Amino acid sequence: MHLRNIINVIILNIVLWPQVLWTQPEDLKTEIYQNVTGGCAQRKPLSEEQCYEAQIRKAYIDVLIGKTLSQDDIYYKFARRYSANSILNDEIRKIVKQRSAKESKMPKPRIVFESLNYHLGSVSRTPPPIPRRKFTWKDRKSHIAETPRPRAQVAGKITIWNKGKASLVIGELTPSHGCISATFNGPTDLAPGQSTTLNLLVDLEHPLVDLGPLHETLAITSNDPENPTVMLTIDADVTP
């Protein structure tokens, strides 16, 4: 290929690539809207429905498209959420059912929590007193650093098991508030039957923690296909 032709191809790609980025999602959205039901009273394509359920389904499809999933994966996830009968296209519905039957026979991980609700009860924002230090003869010749003031914090532990038949990989921990922090005291890649411990820490002196009821969550992601994101709730009654 001549240099001029190579340059023309590069220029063409530069010009057309933005159009591909902008038009492809809309074309894909239109096609999917036409091939699935809206969930309203009549069994019509989603593109022709305007009820509340149809709006929810459209929003779900838009999220899947935004994640740049393949068209097959979008149909599969939609069918898993709303049933295979929600797909109007016979050929697509057949492919989805075959994939679902195949994957149902495959070993899968299953994340199980000791509890999904962690209740702290009544907790005080008043920091604990500074522990007294007993000075020795050697302290006269050494620099005595001031003992840092302890913070008002509450800690807890929750056990997580893999009750499935495949390796469970735990991913991100996303707290709903800056006062919540969490770490693992153990592995995050669990073999079937293995467990790990999730350490929770609640900073009651965080500037956005108010007196009264505290209700926050911790989102935990994993490769569990049935529960890819599990919400752990943390409740407390914060006192002075």
N, C-alpha and C positions, 0 to 999 in steps of 0.2 A: 504494500500500500504506500502510495506517495505521501510525502510529508504534508502536502496541501490537503489531501483527503483525511489524514489523521487529524489535522487541525480543525477541519470542518466537522468531523465527528465529535471532537471535544467541545466545540462551540455549540453544536446542536444539543448535546447532553446538558450543557450548562443552561441553555435556554429552556429546555423541556423539563428538566428535573424538578424545578419549583412547581410546574403545572401538575406533574405526577403526584407530588406531595400533597397538593391541595385538592385535586379532583378524585384521586383514588379512594380516600375515606368516604366521600360523599356518594360515589358510585357504589361502593360496597354497602354502605348504609341503606341506600335505596333498594338494592337487590335483596338484602336480608329482611328489610321491612316487608317486602312483597312475599317472601317465602315462609313467614311465620305468622301465627295468629296474634290478635291483639288482646285476647282474653276477655272480651266484652260479651254481651248477650249473644251475638251472632258470631258464627265462625267465619270471620272475614280476615283478610290480610292486615297486618299491623299498620300498613301505610294508609288504610281506609278507616281506622278506628281512632276515636278521640276520648274514650272513657278514661277514668283514673288509672285503671289497671294497664291500659295501653300506654299511658305516659310513663308508668313505672318500667314497663318492658323496654320502651324506647331508650330510657335513661340507662338501663342495664346494658343494652347493646352498644350504646355510645361509649360507655366505659370500657367495654371489651375491645372495641375498635381503637380506642385511645391507647390501649396497652400493646397495640401492633400485633395482636394475635392473628393467626391464619384464619381464613374463612371457615375451614373445617373445625378448628378449635372453638370458634365463636358459636357455630351451630351446636356443637357438642355440649358446651357449657350451658347454652340456652336450654337445650333439651334436658340436661341434668337438673336444671332449676325449675323448669315449667312442664316437664314430661316430653317424651318424644312425639306425642300426638299434637303438640303445639306447633309442629313443623308441617306446613301444608304441602311442600314438595315431596312427592312419593320417593324419589330417588335419594334425596338428601336424608329423609326420615329412615330409609332402609340402611344407609351407610352409618347413621348415628346409632341405630339399634345394634348393628353388627359390632361396632366399636364398643358400645356399652357392655354387650354380652362378653366380648373378649376381655375387657378390663376387669369385669366382675370376677373372673376366674384367676386373676393375677394377685399375688400376695401384696398387701398394702399395709402401711404403718397406721397406727391408731393412737392418737394422743389422749391420755386420760389424766385428769388432775385430782389430787387429793381433795380439793375443794375449789370452786370457782368464785366463792365469796369469802373474802378475808375481813372479818370484823375485829376492829381494834378496841371497841368499847369506848369508855371515857378516857381520854388522854389529855395531859396538861402541857401547855406551851411554856411553862416555867422550867428553865434549864435545871438540871440536877446540881447540887452544891459541888464546889471544887474540892476534890479529895485532899485531906491534909497530908503533908509530906513530913516524914520524920528525918531531920537533918543529922548527919554524922560528923565526926571530927574531920573527915576528908573534905567535907563541903566548904570548910573555911578557906581552902586554897583553890577551889574551883569556882567557875562562874555558875551561879544558880539561875537557870532560866525560869521565867514565870510559867507556871503551869497553865496551858490554854483552858479557857472556859468550856466545859462540855456543852453541846447543843442538845436541845430537846428533840430527840429522835426516838422513833419506835421501829423495831426490827421484827421480822417474822420469816418463817420458812414454809414453803409449800413443795410437796413431792409431786413429780411428774413421771408417769410411766409410759412405756410403749407397749400397748396391749395388742398390737397388730402382728403381722407375720413378715414384715419387711423393715428395713432400717428407717428409723425416724430421725429426721434432721430438723432441729429447732433453729429458727432464723432470728428475725429481729424482735426486739422488745421495745414497744412504743408506749410510754406512759402518757396519760392525758394531761398531766400537770407536772410542773417542774419540781414539786415536792416529793415526787415518787421516783425512786431509783431501784433498779433490779439487776442482779448478777447471778450467774450460775455457779454453784459449788459442786461441780461435777461435769461430766461430758454433755455435749449438746448433740452428739450423734449417737443415738441409742439403738442398740440391737433389740430384737424382740424380747420382751420380758424385762429389759433393763430400765432403771429409773435414775433420776437426777434430782437435785434440790435447787429450787429457785429461792434466792435470798431477797427479801424485800426490805426497803428502808424508806421510812416516811419522815421527812424533815418538817417538824411542826413549827419551826421558826422561819420557814420560807415566807418572804414578804407578802405573797398572795394567799396565804392560808389564813382564813378568818375564824373567829370563834363560832362555835356551833357545829352543825352537821357537816361532815366531810365525805363526799362521795366522788371517787375517782376510779379510773379504769387503767388496766395495763393490757395492751394488745400483744398477743404472742403468736407469731407465724411459724408454720412448719410445713413439711411436705405431706401432711395427712390430707388425702384428696377429699375426704368428707368434711373436715374442719380445718381448712387452711389458715384461718385466723380465729383464735379463741380470745374472748374478752374476760379478763379477771377483774372483779370489782373489789374495791377497797373502801370500807366504810369506817367512820369514827365519829365520835362526839368530842370536839376540841374544846377544852375548858381553859380558863386563865392559868 
